[in-house]
Amino acid sequence: MHESGKYFSVRGIEVRTNYGAKAAWSQPIIVQPEIGLLGIIAQRRDGVLHFLMQAKMEPGNVNKLQLSPTVQATRSNYTQVHKGTLPPYLELFTQPAGSTVVVDQLQSEQGARFFRKRNRNVILRLPDDAAIPVLGNFAWLTLGQIRQLLRQDNVVNMNSRSVLASVQPGLAEERARPVEALRPVRESASWGPFEDDLLSGLLPGDAYASTEEVISWYTALKAESDLEVTYRPLDQLEEWHVGSHTVSHAEGKYFDVIAVRAEVDQREVRSWTQPMIQQREPGIVGLLIRKIGGRYHLLVQAKMEVGNFDVLEMAPTVQCLTGSYQKPEYEVPFLDLFLSGRGVVRFDTMLSEEGGRFFQEVNRYMVLEVRDEFPVEVPPRFMWMTFRQAKDFIKFNNYFNVEARSLLSCVSPL
């Protein structure tokens, strides 16, 4: 842990659960009890809504710079535990006079790597006539531009994807006319009939299961699920080895805990050391979509991860942790569809996970459309819901995990 006792620590845990194929295991995990700030400033410029995005360096970025929120900081950062400078534009969130709150939520991070970690996801809309300086590593981008950049490998970082997933149909006073509000996005080169169909799915209409039925399905699974987590010293974890430079799994699976020295310009502190998680190999994060009753539905799973606040969160159809799909310990439902590429590929991009804690961790994010021959009946831990229902659930804490939010930001027409 950091000498100040702030930031985060890496601890060992033992896990027992009655949910899923594996009843017990041990692992290192990141413990970061403080809530960070992920904030994006929005403003209408020349009649079109823009977002102020930052080209940010993180020690774990595979390509050094990625597109991040306007402010991306832990509480230790913005309370200056490091004795460095304050993040630019922080005052717009700490003293938001005259701004309109578009999004303000506590959302989870990777439940397999963080223990009960959450960040405050915020979008504030400035008055149209407000003037703020734009620093050299910041730029105003439209939703259409960000949407196209999401299709490029490792450009838009995980924190931006998490915040932008919360954008609802029709921002602020435009909520009553979402189609007109999206006109500039619809005219972009990446818009087509598929996006028009998705947009119609964001409007009120029939769903395979009512929202009340989805909540009941989710609640029943949580009521039947147990999760017990006990802290253990790292050098007492079964199947894990503490070496001179790393903490690693005895079979070379999953991930390692490593140490790095970072020297980064354009940061509040220019040089520091820290532990990081280094994955062994890329994973797959995949979402199946299908038209049911003429409307696109997405197939989510209720997934237990050790760091979840409330045992389960809604996750993509397939979310294979590092190493699990090449050396499986158990069968992963629907994984074969993504590995074989059956269906219509609607999104397929390599995207990075959070570069402040994970060292060059990249996963393959996919959205695969299946047709009528794919059965509507699915295993009990899976559920079909419309994009509108997904957007409604994202308004609240601890429903959709960060991988699911990432995919929604990639495929949603918003």
Buried (B, 14 or more C-beta within 10 A) or exposed (E): EBEEEBBBBBBBBBBEBEBEEEEEBBBBBBBBEBEBBBBBBBBBEEEBBBBBBBBBBBBBBBEEBBBBBBBBBBBBBBEEBBEEEBBBBBEBBEEBEEBBEBBBBEBBBBBBBBBBBBBBBBBBBBEEEEEEEEEEBBBBBBBBBBBBBBEEEBBBBBBBBBBBBBBBBBBBEBEEEBBEBBEBBBEBEBBEEBBEBBBBBBEEEEBBBEBEEBEEBBEEBBEEBEBEBEEBEBEEBEEBBBEEEBBBBEEEBBBBBBEEEBEBEBBBBEEBEBBBBBBBBBBBBBBBBBBBEEBBBBBBBBBBBBBBBBBBBBBBBBBBBBBBBBEEEEEBBBBEBBBEEEBEEBBBBEBBBBBBBBBBBBBBBBBBBBEEEBEEEBEEBBBBBBBBBBBBBBEEBBBBBBBBBBBBBBBBBB
